[in-house]
């Protein structure tokens, strides 16, 4: 009886270890698979991409839950789905008709300041839903809108009426120097060489700034730098 319990505990331990290893392998594999499909947020996914993402998640969960199933039962279908998605993406890039068939087309719901109710009905978009999305874009009055388009991913693109748009420096006839992109060149005590190349700088130049500020690299939480040479240091 005593030895039977020991054997049972050993088997349970082995089973748990196998489950953990399989889960880690599938976790890494799914990340690589999604990475192959491109960089998009969930809200930016096209219909075909969303379907593939959901299917991959479902397929990966099967070998995790049932250790009797081989790993390939989740890996092979996932690879096929990723290959299909990449193929569909390539075809959509080459053929606009195919892209329209898969993703649909943008739909204008406000034109010349007038709401197109028939277009909203086709999209099953209520005025409440429209107002919510407009407020999230910082537009609180429909009367301020000249054009509003529902994109293929469901997001809104809005062009306000001329008198409601923020004036640009060009409108005000003001010349502004290009300071370039402010990039993070040090993060948590580590140099980010990729960000440095954006503004044509290097470790040597950043080190000079740190010496000037009498600050050690290990004491820097975040340091930003732009093409003009302006920088900001936030210590730990």
NUGU-692219 format. One record per residue: x, y, z of N, C-alpha, C in turn; residue in one letter; residue number from 1. Coordinates in steps of 0.1 Angstrom, whole numbers. Layout:
[[X Y Z] [X Y Z] [X Y Z] "A" NUM],
...
***
This chain:
[[8 -12 0] [0 0 0] [9 13 0] "X" 1],
[[19 13 8] [28 24 10] [35 26 -3] "X" 2],
[[41 16 -10] [48 17 -22] [38 21 -33] "X" 3],
[[26 17 -33] [16 20 -43] [14 35 -43] "X" 4],
[[13 41 -31] [11 55 -30] [23 63 -35] "X" 5],
[[35 58 -32] [47 65 -37] [47 65 -52] "X" 6],
[[44 53 -58] [43 52 -73] [33 62 -79] "X" 7],
[[22 63 -72] [11 72 -77] [16 86 -77] "X" 8],
[[22 90 -66] [27 104 -64] [38 107 -75] "X" 9],
[[47 97 -78] [57 98 -88] [51 100 -102] "X" 10],
[[40 92 -105] [34 94 -118] [27 107 -119] "X" 11],
[[20 111 -108] [14 125 -108] [24 136 -110] "X" 12],
[[35 134 -104] [46 144 -105] [51 145 -119] "X" 13],
[[53 133 -125] [58 132 -139] [48 138 -149] "X" 14],
[[35 135 -146] [24 140 -155] [24 156 -154] "X" 15],
[[25 161 -142] [25 176 -140] [37 182 -147] "X" 16],
[[49 176 -146] [61 181 -153] [59 181 -168] "X" 17],
[[53 170 -173] [51 169 -188] [41 180 -192] "X" 18],
[[31 182 -184] [21 193 -188] [27 206 -188] "X" 19],
[[36 209 -178] [43 222 -178] [52 224 -190] "X" 20],
[[60 213 -193] [69 214 -205] [61 216 -218] "X" 21],
[[50 209 -220] [42 210 -232] [36 224 -233] "X" 22],
[[31 229 -221] [25 243 -221] [35 253 -225] "X" 23],
[[47 252 -220] [58 262 -223] [61 261 -238] "X" 24],
[[63 249 -243] [66 247 -257] [55 253 -266] "X" 25],
[[42 250 -263] [31 256 -271] [30 271 -270] "X" 26],
[[33 276 -258] [33 291 -255] [43 298 -264] "X" 27],
[[55 292 -265] [65 298 -273] [62 297 -288] "X" 28],
[[56 285 -292] [53 283 -305] [41 292 -310] "X" 29],
[[31 294 -302] [20 303 -306] [25 317 -307] "X" 30],
[[34 322 -298] [39 335 -299] [47 337 -313] "X" 31],
[[55 327 -316] [62 328 -329] [52 328 -341] "X" 32],
[[42 320 -340] [32 319 -351] [25 332 -353] "X" 33],
[[20 338 -342] [14 351 -343] [23 362 -348] "X" 34],
[[36 361 -343] [46 370 -348] [48 369 -363] "X" 35],
[[47 358 -368] [49 356 -383] [38 363 -391] "X" 36],
[[26 364 -384] [14 370 -391] [15 385 -392] "X" 37],
[[25 391 -384] [26 406 -384] [23 412 -371] "X" 38],
[[26 425 -370] [24 433 -358] [10 440 -359] "X" 39],
[[1 436 -352] [-12 443 -351] [-18 441 -337] "X" 40],
[[-25 451 -332] [-32 450 -320] [-45 443 -323] "X" 41],
[[-51 437 -313] [-64 429 -315] [-74 438 -321] "X" 42],
[[-75 451 -318] [-86 459 -323] [-83 463 -338] "X" 43],
[[-71 460 -343] [-67 464 -356] [-68 452 -366] "X" 44],
[[-71 440 -361] [-72 428 -369] [-83 429 -379] "X" 45],
[[-79 424 -391] [-89 422 -402] [-97 409 -398] "X" 46],
[[-109 407 -404] [-117 395 -401] [-109 382 -403] "X" 47],
[[-102 381 -414] [-95 368 -416] [-84 366 -405] "X" 48],
[[-77 377 -401] [-67 376 -391] [-73 372 -377] "X" 49],
[[-84 378 -374] [-91 376 -361] [-95 361 -361] "X" 50],
[[-101 356 -371] [-105 342 -372] [-93 332 -370] "X" 51],
[[-82 335 -377] [-70 327 -375] [-65 327 -361] "X" 52],
[[-64 339 -355] [-59 341 -341] [-68 333 -331] "X" 53],
[[-81 333 -333] [-90 325 -324] [-88 310 -326] "X" 54],
[[-86 306 -339] [-84 292 -341] [-71 287 -336] "X" 55],
[[-61 295 -337] [-48 291 -332] [-48 289 -316] "X" 56],
[[-55 299 -310] [-57 298 -295] [-64 285 -291] "X" 57],
[[-74 282 -299] [-82 270 -296] [-74 257 -299] "X" 58],
[[-67 257 -310] [-59 245 -313] [-48 242 -303] "X" 59],
[[-42 253 -298] [-31 252 -289] [-35 247 -275] "X" 60],
[[-48 250 -272] [-53 246 -259] [-56 231 -258] "X" 61],
[[-58 224 -269] [-62 210 -269] [-50 201 -264] "X" 62],
[[-38 202 -269] [-27 194 -264] [-23 198 -249] "X" 63],
[[-26 211 -245] [-23 215 -231] [-33 207 -222] "X" 64],
[[-45 207 -225] [-55 201 -216] [-54 185 -216] "X" 65],
[[-51 180 -227] [-51 165 -229] [-37 160 -232] "X" 66],
[[-30 155 -222] [-16 151 -225] [-15 138 -233] "X" 67],
[[-27 132 -235] [-27 120 -244] [-25 123 -258] "X" 68],
[[-29 136 -262] [-27 140 -275] [-13 145 -278] "X" 69],
[[-7 141 -289] [6 145 -293] [7 160 -295] "X" 70],
[[19 166 -293] [21 180 -296] [18 184 -310] "X" 71],
[[21 175 -319] [19 178 -333] [5 180 -337] "X" 72],
[[-4 175 -329] [-19 177 -332] [-23 192 -330] "X" 73],
[[-15 199 -323] [-17 213 -322] [-8 222 -330] "X" 74],
[[4 216 -332] [15 224 -340] [12 224 -355] "X" 75],
[[9 212 -361] [7 211 -375] [-5 220 -380] "X" 76],
[[-17 218 -374] [-28 227 -378] [-25 242 -377] "X" 77],
[[-17 245 -366] [-14 259 -364] [-5 264 -376] "X" 78],
[[5 256 -379] [14 260 -391] [6 261 -404] "X" 79],
[[-4 252 -406] [-12 253 -418] [-20 266 -418] "X" 80],
[[-26 270 -406] [-33 282 -405] [-25 295 -408] "X" 81],
[[-13 295 -402] [-3 306 -404] [1 307 -419] "X" 82],
[[3 295 -425] [7 296 -439] [-4 301 -448] "X" 83],
[[-17 297 -444] [-28 301 -452] [-30 316 -450] "X" 84],
[[-28 321 -438] [-30 336 -435] [-19 344 -442] "X" 85],
[[-7 339 -443] [3 346 -450] [0 346 -465] "X" 86],
[[-4 335 -470] [-8 334 -484] [-19 343 -488] "X" 87],
[[-30 344 -479] [-41 353 -481] [-36 367 -481] "X" 88],
[[-27 371 -472] [-22 384 -471] [-15 388 -483] "X" 89],
[[-7 379 -489] [1 382 -501] [-9 384 -513] "X" 90],
[[-19 376 -514] [-29 377 -524] [-37 390 -523] "X" 91],
[[-40 394 -511] [-47 407 -509] [-39 419 -513] "X" 92],
[[-26 418 -511] [-17 429 -515] [-16 430 -530] "X" 93],
[[-18 419 -537] [-17 419 -552] [-30 421 -558] "X" 94],
[[-41 417 -552] [-54 418 -558] [-64 425 -549] "X" 95],
[[-68 437 -554] [-77 446 -546] [-91 439 -545] "X" 96],
[[-96 432 -555] [-109 426 -555] [-109 415 -544] "X" 97],
[[-99 407 -544] [-98 397 -533] [-98 403 -519] "X" 98],
[[-90 414 -518] [-90 421 -505] [-104 426 -501] "X" 99],
[[-111 432 -511] [-124 437 -508] [-133 425 -504] "X" 100],
[[-132 414 -510] [-140 402 -507] [-138 397 -493] "X" 101],
[[-125 397 -489] [-122 392 -475] [-124 402 -464] "X" 102],
[[-120 415 -467] [-120 425 -456] [-132 435 -457] "X" 103],
[[-138 435 -469] [-148 445 -471] [-142 459 -475] "X" 104],
[[-151 469 -475] [-146 482 -479] [-150 493 -468] "X" 105],
[[-142 504 -467] [-146 514 -458] [-160 520 -462] "X" 106],
[[-168 524 -452] [-181 529 -454] [-183 543 -448] "X" 107],
[[-187 552 -456] [-189 566 -451] [-203 567 -445] "X" 108],
[[-203 571 -432] [-216 572 -425] [-220 587 -423] "X" 109],
[[-211 596 -424] [-214 610 -424] [-207 617 -436] "X" 110],
[[-215 624 -444] [-210 630 -456] [-216 644 -457] "X" 111],
[[-206 654 -458] [-210 668 -459] [-219 672 -447] "X" 112],
[[-215 666 -435] [-222 669 -423] [-235 662 -421] "X" 113],
[[-239 654 -430] [-252 647 -429] [-250 632 -426] "X" 114],
[[-258 627 -416] [-257 612 -413] [-264 604 -423] "X" 115],
[[-257 594 -428] [-263 585 -438] [-269 573 -431] "X" 116],
[[-282 574 -428] [-289 564 -420] [-289 550 -427] "X" 117],
[[-290 550 -440] [-290 537 -447] [-277 530 -446] "X" 118],
[[-266 537 -446] [-253 531 -444] [-251 526 -430] "X" 119],
[[-256 534 -420] [-255 529 -406] [-264 517 -404] "X" 120],
[[-275 516 -411] [-283 504 -410] [-276 492 -416] "X" 121],
[[-269 494 -427] [-262 483 -433] [-251 477 -424] "X" 122],
[[-245 486 -416] [-234 482 -407] [-240 478 -393] "X" 123],
[[-253 480 -391] [-260 477 -378] [-253 486 -367] "X" 124],
[[-250 498 -371] [-244 508 -362] [-254 518 -357] "X" 125],
[[-256 518 -344] [-266 527 -338] [-259 541 -336] "X" 126],
[[-268 551 -334] [-263 564 -332] [-255 565 -319] "X" 127],
[[-260 557 -309] [-253 556 -296] [-239 551 -298] "X" 128],
[[-237 540 -305] [-224 534 -308] [-215 545 -315] "X" 129],
[[-221 552 -325] [-214 562 -332] [-209 573 -323] "X" 130],
[[-218 578 -314] [-214 589 -305] [-203 584 -295] "X" 131],
[[-204 572 -291] [-193 567 -282] [-180 567 -288] "X" 132],
[[-179 562 -301] [-166 562 -308] [-161 576 -311] "X" 133],
[[-170 585 -314] [-166 598 -317] [-161 605 -305] "X" 134],
[[-167 603 -293] [-162 609 -281] [-148 604 -277] "X" 135],
[[-145 591 -281] [-132 585 -278] [-122 592 -287] "X" 136],
[[-126 598 -298] [-117 605 -307] [-116 620 -304] "X" 137],
[[-123 624 -293] [-123 638 -289] [-133 646 -296] "X" 138],
[[-143 640 -303] [-153 648 -310] [-166 646 -302] "X" 139],
[[-172 657 -296] [-184 656 -288] [-197 661 -295] "X" 140],
[[-195 666 -307] [-207 670 -314] [-207 666 -328] "X" 141],
[[-218 659 -332] [-219 654 -346] [-219 665 -356] "X" 142],
[[-224 677 -352] [-225 689 -360] [-211 694 -364] "X" 143],
[[-200 690 -357] [-187 694 -360] [-180 686 -371] "X" 144],
[[-187 675 -376] [-181 666 -385] [-185 668 -399] "X" 145],
[[-175 669 -408] [-177 670 -422] [-178 656 -428] "X" 146],
[[-169 647 -425] [-169 633 -430] [-166 624 -419] "X" 147],
[[-172 612 -419] [-169 601 -410] [-170 588 -417] "X" 148],
[[-159 580 -416] [-158 568 -424] [-155 556 -414] "X" 149],
[[-163 545 -415] [-160 533 -407] [-151 525 -415] "X" 150],
[[-139 523 -410] [-128 515 -417] [-131 500 -416] "X" 151],
[[-124 492 -424] [-126 478 -424] [-124 470 -411] "X" 152],
[[-116 477 -402] [-114 471 -389] [-124 476 -378] "X" 153],
[[-134 484 -383] [-144 488 -374] [-141 502 -367] "X" 154],
[[-129 507 -369] [-126 520 -363] [-131 532 -372] "X" 155],
[[-132 543 -366] [-137 555 -373] [-126 564 -377] "X" 156],
[[-127 570 -389] [-118 581 -394] [-127 593 -395] "X" 157],
[[-123 604 -389] [-131 616 -389] [-124 628 -394] "X" 158],
[[-131 636 -402] [-126 649 -407] [-136 659 -402] "X" 159],
[[-132 668 -394] [-140 678 -389] [-142 690 -399] "X" 160],
[[-152 698 -397] [-155 709 -405] [-143 719 -404] "X" 161],
[[-140 727 -415] [-128 735 -414] [-127 744 -402] "X" 162],
[[-139 750 -398] [-139 760 -387] [-137 753 -374] "X" 163],
[[-138 740 -373] [-136 732 -361] [-122 726 -360] "X" 164],
[[-114 726 -370] [-101 719 -370] [-91 728 -363] "X" 165],
[[-82 722 -356] [-71 729 -350] [-62 735 -360] "X" 166],
[[-58 748 -359] [-49 754 -369] [-35 748 -368] "X" 167],
[[-29 746 -379] [-15 741 -379] [-5 753 -380] "X" 168],
[[7 749 -378] [18 760 -378] [18 766 -392] "X" 169],
[[15 758 -403] [14 764 -416] [3 774 -417] "X" 170],
[[-8 771 -411] [-20 780 -412] [-16 793 -405] "X" 171],
[[-8 792 -394] [-4 804 -386] [8 811 -392] "X" 172],
[[14 805 -402] [26 810 -408] [38 811 -398] "X" 173],
[[39 800 -391] [50 799 -381] [60 788 -385] "X" 174],
[[73 791 -385] [83 781 -388] [87 774 -375] "X" 175],
[[88 761 -376] [91 753 -364] [103 744 -368] "X" 176],
[[114 744 -360] [125 736 -362] [122 721 -360] "X" 177],
[[128 713 -369] [126 699 -367] [135 693 -357] "X" 178],
[[130 689 -346] [138 683 -335] [140 668 -336] "X" 179],
[[134 662 -346] [135 648 -348] [126 641 -338] "X" 180],
[[128 628 -338] [120 619 -329] [127 618 -315] "X" 181],
[[120 621 -305] [126 618 -291] [125 604 -288] "X" 182],
[[137 598 -287] [138 583 -285] [144 580 -271] "X" 183],
[[140 569 -266] [146 564 -253] [159 557 -256] "X" 184],
[[170 563 -251] [183 557 -254] [189 549 -242] "X" 185],
[[183 551 -231] [187 543 -219] [174 539 -212] "X" 186],
[[173 526 -209] [162 521 -202] [166 512 -191] "X" 187],
[[163 516 -179] [167 508 -167] [181 504 -166] "X" 188],
[[190 514 -169] [204 512 -168] [211 505 -180] "X" 189],
[[204 504 -191] [209 497 -203] [208 506 -215] "X" 190],
[[219 506 -223] [219 514 -235] [210 507 -246] "X" 191],
[[202 515 -253] [194 510 -264] [200 515 -277] "X" 192],
[[209 507 -283] [216 512 -295] [207 514 -307] "X" 193],
[[196 506 -308] [187 508 -319] [180 522 -319] "X" 194],
[[177 526 -307] [170 540 -305] [181 551 -308] "X" 195],
[[193 548 -304] [204 558 -306] [206 561 -321] "X" 196],
[[205 550 -329] [207 552 -344] [196 561 -350] "X" 197],
[[184 562 -344] [174 570 -349] [178 585 -350] "X" 198],
[[185 589 -340] [189 603 -339] [204 605 -341] "X" 199],
[[210 595 -348] [224 596 -352] [234 599 -340] "X" 200],
[[232 591 -329] [241 592 -318] [246 578 -314] "X" 201],
[[255 578 -304] [260 565 -300] [263 565 -286] "X" 202],
[[268 553 -281] [271 552 -266] [281 562 -262] "X" 203],
[[291 565 -270] [302 575 -266] [296 589 -263] "X" 204],
[[287 593 -272] [281 606 -270] [271 607 -258] "X" 205],
[[264 596 -256] [255 595 -244] [263 594 -231] "X" 206],
[[275 587 -232] [283 586 -220] [289 600 -216] "X" 207],
[[292 609 -227] [296 622 -224] [286 630 -216] "X" 208],
[[273 628 -220] [262 635 -214] [261 631 -199] "X" 209],
[[262 618 -197] [261 612 -183] [272 618 -175] "X" 210],
[[285 618 -180] [296 624 -173] [294 638 -170] "X" 211],
[[288 646 -179] [285 660 -177] [275 662 -166] "X" 212],
[[265 653 -165] [255 654 -155] [259 646 -142] "X" 213],
[[272 641 -142] [277 634 -131] [267 623 -126] "X" 214],
[[263 615 -136] [253 604 -134] [259 591 -139] "X" 215],
[[258 580 -131] [262 567 -135] [251 560 -143] "X" 216],
[[255 552 -153] [246 545 -161] [236 537 -153] "X" 217],
[[241 530 -143] [232 521 -135] [222 529 -127] "X" 218],
[[224 542 -125] [214 550 -118] [203 556 -127] "X" 219],
[[204 554 -140] [194 560 -149] [183 550 -151] "X" 220],
[[170 555 -149] [159 547 -152] [155 549 -167] "X" 221],
[[153 561 -171] [150 564 -185] [158 577 -189] "X" 222],
[[164 576 -201] [170 588 -207] [165 589 -222] "X" 223],
[[159 601 -225] [155 604 -239] [164 614 -246] "X" 224],
[[165 613 -259] [174 621 -267] [168 624 -280] "X" 225],
[[169 636 -286] [164 639 -299] [175 644 -308] "X" 226],
[[172 646 -321] [182 649 -331] [189 663 -328] "X" 227],
[[181 671 -321] [186 685 -319] [196 685 -307] "X" 228],
[[197 673 -300] [206 672 -289] [200 674 -275] "X" 229],
[[187 677 -275] [180 678 -262] [178 665 -256] "X" 230],
[[179 664 -243] [178 652 -236] [171 654 -222] "X" 231],
[[166 642 -217] [159 643 -204] [163 630 -197] "X" 232],
[[168 631 -184] [172 620 -176] [163 618 -164] "X" 233],
[[158 606 -163] [150 603 -151] [157 592 -143] "X" 234],
[[161 595 -131] [169 586 -123] [160 576 -116] "X" 235],
[[166 565 -112] [159 555 -105] [155 560 -91] "X" 236],
***
